[in-house]
Amino acid sequence: MKNILVASALALALAACSSEPVTAPEQTTEAATTSVVPDEAASEAPNPAASPNADAQVLSLEGLGDLRIGQAVPRGSSWAERGAQISDACRTVSSPDYPGVYAIVEQGKVRRITLGGQSKVKLVEGVGVGSPESDVQKWFAGFREEPHKYEDAPAKYLTAPNVRSDRASDDPALRFEIGQDRKVKLIHVGTMPVLGYVEGCA
Protein backbone atom coordinates (compact mmCIF):
# COMPACT_ATOMS: atom_id res chain seq x y z
CA MET A 1 0.00 0.00 0.00
CA LYS A 2 2.83 2.33 0.89
CA ASN A 3 4.45 1.61 -2.47
CA ILE A 4 1.23 2.58 -4.26
CA LEU A 5 1.03 5.89 -2.35
CA VAL A 6 4.68 6.71 -3.07
CA ALA A 7 4.21 5.89 -6.75
CA SER A 8 1.08 8.07 -6.89
CA ALA A 9 2.93 10.99 -5.24
CA LEU A 10 5.82 10.68 -7.71
CA ALA A 11 3.40 10.58 -10.62
CA LEU A 12 1.70 13.77 -9.43
CA ALA A 13 5.06 15.49 -8.94
CA LEU A 14 6.19 14.54 -12.43
CA ALA A 15 2.92 15.72 -13.89
CA ALA A 16 3.32 19.07 -12.15
CA CYS A 17 6.90 19.43 -13.44
CA SER A 18 5.91 18.46 -16.97
CA SER A 19 3.20 21.17 -17.02
CA GLU A 20 5.65 24.04 -16.33
CA PRO A 21 7.19 24.22 -19.82
CA VAL A 22 3.72 24.96 -21.23
CA THR A 23 3.56 28.32 -19.42
CA ALA A 24 7.29 29.09 -19.53
CA PRO A 25 7.40 30.30 -23.17
CA GLU A 26 4.65 32.86 -22.45
CA GLN A 27 6.59 34.23 -19.47
CA THR A 28 9.82 34.26 -21.46
CA THR A 29 8.10 36.06 -24.34
CA GLU A 30 6.76 38.74 -22.01
CA ALA A 31 10.17 39.19 -20.43
CA ALA A 32 11.80 39.48 -23.83
CA THR A 33 9.19 42.00 -24.96
CA THR A 34 9.64 44.22 -21.91
CA SER A 35 13.44 44.04 -22.13
CA VAL A 36 13.40 45.58 -25.62
CA VAL A 37 12.32 48.99 -24.30
CA PRO A 38 15.32 49.56 -22.00
CA ASP A 39 17.70 48.39 -24.77
CA GLU A 40 16.20 50.87 -27.24
CA ALA A 41 16.31 53.66 -24.68
CA ALA A 42 19.92 52.85 -23.91
CA SER A 43 20.86 53.02 -27.58
CA GLU A 44 19.38 56.53 -27.83
CA ALA A 45 21.12 57.80 -24.70
CA PRO A 46 24.56 59.47 -25.01
CA ASN A 47 27.46 57.11 -24.60
CA PRO A 48 29.22 58.12 -21.35
CA ALA A 49 32.46 56.53 -22.52
CA ALA A 50 32.60 58.97 -25.42
CA SER A 51 32.42 62.08 -23.23
CA PRO A 52 36.04 62.15 -21.97
CA ASN A 53 37.38 61.93 -25.53
CA ALA A 54 35.00 64.63 -26.69
CA ASP A 55 36.07 66.90 -23.81
CA ALA A 56 39.79 66.25 -24.24
CA GLN A 57 40.17 69.20 -26.63
CA VAL A 58 37.96 71.60 -24.66
CA LEU A 59 39.41 74.19 -22.27
CA SER A 60 37.15 75.02 -19.33
CA LEU A 61 37.49 77.08 -16.18
CA GLU A 62 38.41 73.84 -14.40
CA GLY A 63 41.27 73.00 -16.76
CA LEU A 64 42.23 70.94 -19.78
CA GLY A 65 42.22 67.14 -19.78
CA ASP A 66 43.96 65.92 -16.61
CA LEU A 67 45.57 69.34 -15.99
CA ARG A 68 43.42 71.19 -13.45
CA ILE A 69 43.58 74.81 -12.32
CA GLY A 70 44.62 75.03 -8.66
CA GLN A 71 46.06 71.52 -8.56
CA ALA A 72 49.54 70.04 -9.03
CA VAL A 73 50.65 68.75 -12.42
CA PRO A 74 49.46 65.12 -12.41
CA ARG A 75 52.20 62.55 -11.87
CA GLY A 76 52.85 60.37 -14.86
CA SER A 77 51.12 62.80 -17.22
CA SER A 78 52.65 64.14 -20.44
CA TRP A 79 52.95 67.66 -18.98
CA ALA A 80 56.57 68.65 -18.28
CA GLU A 81 59.15 71.42 -18.68
CA ARG A 82 60.47 71.46 -22.24
CA GLY A 83 63.04 74.22 -22.55
CA ALA A 84 60.54 76.66 -21.10
CA GLN A 85 60.77 79.09 -18.20
CA ILE A 86 61.84 77.38 -15.00
CA SER A 87 62.62 79.01 -11.67
CA ASP A 88 62.01 78.38 -8.00
CA ALA A 89 58.94 80.61 -8.08
CA CYS A 90 57.44 79.89 -11.49
CA ARG A 91 57.73 77.37 -14.30
CA THR A 92 55.91 76.59 -17.51
CA VAL A 93 54.96 73.15 -18.73
CA SER A 94 53.67 71.81 -22.03
CA SER A 95 52.48 68.51 -23.47
CA PRO A 96 52.97 66.88 -26.90
CA ASP A 97 49.30 65.90 -26.66
CA TYR A 98 48.33 69.59 -26.83
CA PRO A 99 50.48 71.47 -29.38
CA GLY A 100 50.40 75.23 -28.91
CA VAL A 101 49.31 74.99 -25.25
CA TYR A 102 51.33 75.75 -22.13
CA ALA A 103 50.58 76.11 -18.44
CA ILE A 104 52.10 78.26 -15.71
CA VAL A 105 52.84 76.57 -12.39
CA GLU A 106 53.47 78.56 -9.21
CA GLN A 107 53.91 77.19 -5.68
CA GLY A 108 53.46 73.69 -7.08
CA LYS A 109 50.01 74.35 -8.54
CA VAL A 110 48.71 75.11 -12.02
CA ARG A 111 47.72 78.78 -12.06
CA ARG A 112 47.06 79.38 -15.74
CA ILE A 113 46.55 77.45 -19.00
CA THR A 114 47.18 79.28 -22.27
CA LEU A 115 46.06 78.39 -25.78
CA GLY A 116 48.27 79.85 -28.48
CA GLY A 117 50.10 79.20 -31.71
CA GLN A 118 48.46 76.42 -33.71
CA SER A 119 46.39 75.04 -30.83
CA LYS A 120 43.24 73.18 -31.89
CA VAL A 121 41.81 73.29 -28.37
CA LYS A 122 38.67 75.42 -28.03
CA LEU A 123 36.26 76.64 -25.42
CA VAL A 124 32.93 74.83 -25.18
CA GLU A 125 31.37 77.75 -27.09
CA GLY A 126 33.59 76.89 -30.05
CA VAL A 127 35.86 79.93 -29.67
CA GLY A 128 39.53 79.16 -30.24
CA VAL A 129 42.77 80.72 -31.45
CA GLY A 130 42.05 82.39 -34.79
CA SER A 131 38.35 83.01 -34.07
CA PRO A 132 37.13 86.52 -34.93
CA GLU A 133 36.71 89.02 -32.12
CA SER A 134 33.00 89.15 -32.99
CA ASP A 135 32.65 85.54 -31.76
CA VAL A 136 34.17 86.55 -28.43
CA GLN A 137 31.83 89.53 -28.16
CA LYS A 138 28.87 87.30 -29.01
CA TRP A 139 29.53 84.76 -26.29
CA PHE A 140 31.32 86.94 -23.73
CA ALA A 141 29.62 90.31 -23.90
CA GLY A 142 30.61 92.56 -21.02
CA PHE A 143 34.25 91.48 -20.83
CA ARG A 144 36.50 94.36 -19.76
CA GLU A 145 38.59 95.83 -22.59
CA GLU A 146 42.19 96.97 -22.05
CA PRO A 147 44.85 98.14 -24.53
CA HIS A 148 47.46 95.57 -25.53
CA LYS A 149 50.87 96.10 -23.97
CA TYR A 150 52.92 95.38 -27.10
CA GLU A 151 50.58 95.92 -30.05
CA ASP A 152 48.69 98.95 -31.28
CA ALA A 153 44.90 99.07 -31.46
CA PRO A 154 42.72 97.33 -32.39
CA ALA A 155 44.81 94.76 -30.48
CA LYS A 156 43.53 94.44 -26.91
CA TYR A 157 42.87 92.26 -23.89
CA LEU A 158 39.33 91.15 -23.05
CA THR A 159 39.03 89.96 -19.46
CA ALA A 160 36.14 88.53 -17.44
CA PRO A 161 34.41 91.39 -15.60
CA ASN A 162 34.72 89.73 -12.17
CA VAL A 163 38.54 89.85 -12.34
CA ARG A 164 40.43 92.68 -10.64
CA SER A 165 44.06 93.30 -11.55
CA ASP A 166 44.87 94.56 -8.04
CA ARG A 167 43.50 91.54 -6.20
CA ALA A 168 44.62 87.92 -6.06
CA SER A 169 41.93 85.30 -6.42
CA ASP A 170 41.57 81.53 -6.37
CA ASP A 171 38.56 81.64 -8.68
CA PRO A 172 39.50 80.77 -12.28
CA ALA A 173 38.55 83.29 -14.95
CA LEU A 174 38.91 83.82 -18.69
CA ARG A 175 41.04 86.31 -20.64
CA PHE A 176 41.46 86.79 -24.40
CA GLU A 177 44.25 88.48 -26.33
CA ILE A 178 43.01 89.98 -29.60
CA GLY A 179 45.54 90.78 -32.33
CA GLN A 180 45.62 93.67 -34.77
CA ASP A 181 43.75 91.50 -37.27
CA ARG A 182 40.83 91.41 -34.80
CA LYS A 183 41.27 87.68 -34.27
CA VAL A 184 41.92 85.71 -31.08
CA LYS A 185 45.67 85.41 -30.59
CA LEU A 186 45.75 83.77 -27.14
CA ILE A 187 43.21 82.43 -24.68
CA HIS A 188 44.03 82.20 -20.97
CA VAL A 189 42.17 80.46 -18.14
CA GLY A 190 43.56 80.92 -14.66
CA THR A 191 43.62 82.76 -11.36
CA MET A 192 44.87 86.24 -10.56
CA PRO A 193 47.48 87.59 -10.59
CA VAL A 194 48.91 84.92 -12.94
CA LEU A 195 45.98 85.30 -15.34
CA GLY A 196 47.19 88.83 -16.09
CA TYR A 197 50.85 87.97 -16.77
CA VAL A 198 51.88 89.26 -20.21
CA GLU A 199 55.22 87.44 -20.59
CA GLY A 200 54.82 83.88 -19.41
CA CYS A 201 55.97 83.90 -15.81
CA ALA A 202 55.91 87.70 -15.57
Sine and cosine of phi, psi and omega as CSV:
sin_phi,cos_phi,sin_psi,cos_psi,sin_omega,cos_omega
0.00,0.00,-0.67,0.74,0.02,-1.00
-0.88,0.47,-0.63,0.78,0.00,-1.00
-0.90,0.44,-0.58,0.82,0.01,-1.00
-0.93,0.38,-0.66,0.75,0.01,-1.00
-0.91,0.42,-0.68,0.73,0.02,-1.00
-0.89,0.46,-0.68,0.73,0.00,-1.00
-0.90,0.43,-0.64,0.77,0.01,-1.00
-0.91,0.42,-0.66,0.75,0.00,-1.00
-0.89,0.45,-0.66,0.75,0.01,-1.00
-0.91,0.42,-0.62,0.79,0.00,-1.00
-0.90,0.43,-0.66,0.75,0.03,-1.00
-0.91,0.41,-0.65,0.76,0.01,-1.00
-0.89,0.45,-0.68,0.73,0.02,-1.00
-0.91,0.42,-0.61,0.79,0.01,-1.00
-0.90,0.43,-0.64,0.77,0.02,-1.00
-0.91,0.41,-0.67,0.75,0.01,-1.00
-0.91,0.42,-0.65,0.76,-0.07,-1.00
-0.95,0.32,-0.29,0.96,0.00,-1.00
-0.99,0.10,-0.29,0.96,-0.05,-1.00
-0.90,0.43,-0.66,0.75,-0.01,-1.00
-0.87,0.50,-0.39,0.92,0.00,-1.00
-0.90,0.43,-0.64,0.77,-0.03,-1.00
-1.00,0.00,-0.32,0.95,-0.07,-1.00
-0.87,0.50,-0.70,0.71,-0.02,-1.00
-0.85,0.52,-0.61,0.79,0.01,-1.00
-0.90,0.44,-0.69,0.73,0.01,-1.00
-0.91,0.42,-0.66,0.75,0.00,-1.00
-0.89,0.45,-0.65,0.76,0.00,-1.00
-0.89,0.45,-0.68,0.73,0.02,-1.00
-0.89,0.45,-0.66,0.75,0.00,-1.00
-0.90,0.45,-0.66,0.75,-0.01,-1.00
-0.92,0.40,-0.61,0.79,0.00,-1.00
-0.91,0.42,-0.69,0.72,-0.04,-1.00
-0.95,0.30,-0.42,0.91,-0.02,-1.00
-0.97,0.22,-0.25,0.97,0.00,-1.00
-0.93,0.36,-0.58,0.81,-0.07,-1.00
-0.89,0.45,-0.77,0.64,0.05,-1.00
-0.87,0.50,-0.62,0.79,-0.01,-1.00
-0.89,0.45,-0.67,0.74,0.00,-1.00
-0.92,0.40,-0.66,0.75,0.01,-1.00
-0.89,0.45,-0.63,0.78,0.00,-1.00
-0.91,0.41,-0.58,0.81,-0.03,-1.00
-0.94,0.34,-0.42,0.91,0.02,-1.00
-1.00,0.08,-0.37,0.93,-0.02,-1.00
-0.96,0.29,0.48,-0.88,0.04,-1.00
-0.87,0.49,0.56,-0.83,0.01,-1.00
-0.99,0.12,0.93,-0.36,-0.05,-1.00
-0.86,0.50,-0.51,0.86,-0.04,-1.00
-0.92,0.39,-0.38,0.93,-0.04,-1.00
-0.99,0.14,-0.35,0.94,-0.10,-1.00
-0.87,0.49,-0.74,0.67,-0.01,-1.00
-0.84,0.54,-0.65,0.76,0.01,-1.00
-0.92,0.40,-0.63,0.77,0.01,-1.00
-0.91,0.41,-0.57,0.82,-0.04,-1.00
-1.00,0.07,-0.11,0.99,-0.10,-1.00
-0.89,0.45,-0.47,0.88,-0.02,-1.00
-0.95,-0.30,0.44,0.90,0.02,-1.00
-0.88,-0.48,0.83,-0.56,0.07,-1.00
-1.00,0.00,0.78,-0.63,0.04,-1.00
-0.83,-0.56,0.05,-1.00,0.05,-1.00
-0.91,0.42,-0.36,0.93,0.02,-1.00
-0.99,0.15,-0.50,0.87,-0.01,-1.00
0.53,-0.85,-0.36,-0.93,-0.05,-1.00
-0.68,-0.73,0.88,-0.48,-0.03,-1.00
0.85,0.53,-0.77,-0.64,-0.01,-1.00
-1.00,0.04,0.02,1.00,0.02,-1.00
-1.00,-0.04,0.90,-0.44,-0.12,-0.99
-0.89,-0.46,0.70,-0.72,0.05,-1.00
-0.88,0.47,0.74,-0.67,0.03,-1.00
1.00,0.05,-0.01,1.00,0.01,-1.00
-0.86,-0.51,0.26,-0.96,0.03,-1.00
-0.94,0.34,0.39,-0.92,0.11,-0.99
-0.89,0.47,0.80,-0.60,-0.08,-1.00
-0.88,0.48,0.70,-0.71,0.03,-1.00
-0.92,0.40,0.65,-0.76,0.02,-1.00
0.98,0.18,0.03,1.00,0.01,-1.00
-0.99,0.13,0.09,-1.00,-0.01,-1.00
-1.00,0.08,-0.01,1.00,0.00,-1.00
-0.99,0.16,0.81,-0.59,-0.02,-1.00
-0.32,-0.95,0.25,-0.97,0.09,-1.00
-0.94,0.33,0.73,-0.68,0.01,-1.00
-0.70,-0.72,0.96,0.28,-0.01,-1.00
0.93,0.38,0.35,0.94,-0.03,-1.00
-0.99,-0.13,-0.15,-0.99,-0.01,-1.00
-0.93,0.36,0.78,-0.62,0.03,-1.00
-0.66,-0.75,0.80,-0.60,0.11,-0.99
-0.50,-0.87,0.05,-1.00,0.02,-1.00
-0.91,0.41,-0.53,0.85,-0.09,-1.00
-1.00,-0.01,-0.55,0.83,-0.13,-0.99
-0.51,-0.86,0.61,-0.79,0.08,-1.00
-0.56,-0.83,0.38,-0.92,0.05,-1.00
-0.89,-0.45,0.59,-0.81,-0.01,-1.00
-0.79,-0.62,0.44,-0.90,0.05,-1.00
-0.63,-0.78,0.14,-0.99,-0.03,-1.00
-0.63,-0.77,0.69,-0.73,0.07,-1.00
-0.90,0.43,-0.29,0.96,0.04,-1.00
-0.97,0.25,-0.28,0.96,-0.05,-1.00
-0.73,-0.69,0.96,0.27,0.01,-1.00
-0.84,0.54,0.65,-0.76,0.03,-1.00
0.99,0.14,0.10,0.99,-0.02,-1.00
-0.88,-0.47,0.65,-0.76,0.14,-0.99
-0.62,-0.79,0.32,-0.95,-0.01,-1.00
-0.78,-0.62,0.54,-0.84,0.07,-1.00
-0.98,-0.22,0.77,-0.64,-0.01,-1.00
-0.89,-0.45,0.82,-0.58,0.08,-1.00
-0.76,-0.64,0.64,-0.76,0.00,-1.00
0.79,0.62,0.60,0.80,0.09,-1.00
0.98,0.21,0.10,1.00,-0.02,-1.00
-0.79,-0.61,0.52,-0.85,0.04,-1.00
-0.95,0.32,0.84,-0.54,-0.04,-1.00
-0.95,-0.32,-0.39,0.92,0.02,-1.00
-0.42,-0.91,0.58,-0.82,0.14,-0.99
-0.85,-0.52,0.76,-0.65,-0.07,-1.00
-0.86,-0.52,0.76,-0.65,0.15,-0.99
-0.99,-0.13,0.78,-0.62,0.01,-1.00
-0.44,-0.90,-0.13,-0.99,0.05,-1.00
0.80,0.60,-0.80,-0.60,-0.05,-1.00
-0.98,-0.18,0.47,0.88,-0.04,-1.00
-0.88,0.47,0.69,-0.72,0.05,-1.00
-0.99,-0.13,-0.06,1.00,0.02,-1.00
-0.93,0.36,0.60,-0.80,0.01,-1.00
-0.71,-0.70,0.23,-0.97,0.17,-0.99
-0.98,0.22,0.26,-0.97,-0.02,-1.00
-0.88,0.47,-0.42,0.91,0.02,-1.00
-0.97,0.25,-0.13,0.99,0.00,-1.00
1.00,-0.08,-0.01,1.00,0.02,-1.00
-0.99,0.17,0.75,-0.66,0.01,-1.00
-0.58,-0.81,-0.07,-1.00,0.05,-1.00
-0.88,0.47,0.76,-0.65,-0.04,-1.00
0.99,-0.13,-0.19,0.98,0.05,-1.00
-0.93,0.37,0.53,-0.85,0.04,-1.00
-0.93,0.37,0.48,-0.88,0.03,-1.00
-0.84,0.54,-0.52,0.85,0.00,-1.00
-0.87,0.50,-0.55,0.84,0.05,-1.00
-0.91,0.40,-0.63,0.77,0.04,-1.00
-0.90,0.43,-0.72,0.70,-0.01,-1.00
-0.90,0.44,-0.55,0.83,0.01,-1.00
-0.91,0.42,-0.73,0.68,-0.08,-1.00
-1.00,0.02,-0.43,0.90,-0.12,-0.99
-0.79,-0.61,0.75,0.66,0.04,-1.00
-0.87,0.49,0.64,-0.77,0.02,-1.00
0.99,-0.11,-0.05,1.00,0.07,-1.00
-0.92,0.40,0.62,-0.79,-0.04,-1.00
-0.96,0.29,0.74,-0.67,-0.04,-1.00
-0.98,-0.18,0.73,-0.69,0.04,-1.00
-0.70,-0.71,0.54,-0.84,0.03,-1.00
-0.91,0.41,0.55,-0.83,0.02,-1.00
-0.95,0.30,0.59,-0.81,-0.08,-1.00
-0.96,0.30,-0.52,0.85,-0.12,-0.99
-0.89,-0.45,-0.19,0.98,-0.04,-1.00
-0.84,-0.55,0.54,-0.84,0.03,-1.00
-0.97,0.26,0.33,-0.95,0.07,-1.00
-0.87,0.50,0.56,-0.83,0.26,0.97
-1.00,0.06,0.21,0.98,0.08,-1.00
-0.88,0.48,0.57,-0.82,-0.09,-1.00
-0.25,-0.97,0.13,-0.99,0.20,-0.98
-0.94,-0.33,0.65,-0.76,0.13,-0.99
-0.85,-0.53,0.90,-0.43,-0.14,-0.99
-0.85,-0.53,0.59,-0.81,0.02,-1.00
-0.78,0.63,0.69,-0.72,-0.11,-0.99
-0.91,0.42,-0.33,0.94,-0.02,-1.00
-0.99,0.11,-0.01,1.00,-0.05,-1.00
-1.00,-0.07,0.72,-0.69,0.07,-1.00
-0.89,-0.45,0.76,-0.64,-0.06,-1.00
-0.93,0.36,-0.34,0.94,-0.05,-1.00
-0.99,-0.15,0.18,0.98,-0.06,-1.00
-0.66,-0.76,0.79,-0.62,0.07,-1.00
-0.95,0.30,0.48,-0.88,-0.01,-1.00
-0.48,-0.88,0.53,-0.85,0.08,-1.00
-0.99,-0.11,0.00,1.00,0.00,-1.00
-1.00,0.03,0.87,-0.50,0.00,-1.00
-0.90,0.43,0.58,-0.82,0.02,-1.00
-0.62,-0.79,0.07,-1.00,-0.13,-0.99
-0.89,-0.46,0.62,-0.78,0.00,-1.00
-0.58,-0.82,0.73,-0.68,0.03,-1.00
-0.93,-0.36,0.57,-0.82,0.22,-0.98
-0.93,-0.36,0.85,-0.53,0.00,-1.00
-0.97,-0.24,0.75,-0.66,0.00,-1.00
-1.00,0.09,0.03,-1.00,0.01,-1.00
-0.91,0.42,-0.34,0.94,0.05,-1.00
-1.00,0.09,0.14,0.99,0.00,-1.00
0.88,0.47,0.53,0.85,0.08,-1.00
-0.86,-0.51,0.42,-0.91,0.00,-1.00
-0.91,0.41,0.83,-0.55,-0.01,-1.00
-0.99,-0.15,-0.65,0.76,0.02,-1.00
-0.58,-0.81,0.51,-0.86,0.13,-0.99
-0.80,-0.61,0.77,-0.63,0.00,-1.00
-0.87,-0.49,0.66,-0.75,0.21,-0.98
-0.81,-0.59,0.79,-0.62,-0.01,-1.00
0.04,-1.00,-0.19,-0.98,-0.03,-1.00
-0.92,-0.39,0.47,-0.88,0.04,-1.00
-0.98,0.22,0.55,-0.83,0.11,0.99
-1.00,0.06,-0.11,0.99,-0.11,-0.99
-0.89,0.46,-0.53,0.85,0.02,-1.00
-0.83,0.56,-0.54,0.84,-0.05,-1.00
-1.00,0.00,0.00,1.00,0.04,-1.00
-0.86,0.51,0.65,-0.76,-0.02,-1.00
-0.96,-0.29,-0.18,0.98,0.00,-1.00
-0.71,-0.70,0.93,0.37,0.00,-1.00
0.88,0.47,-0.94,-0.34,-0.05,-1.00
-0.99,0.11,0.27,0.96,-0.02,-1.00
-0.60,-0.80,0.00,0.00,0.00,0.00
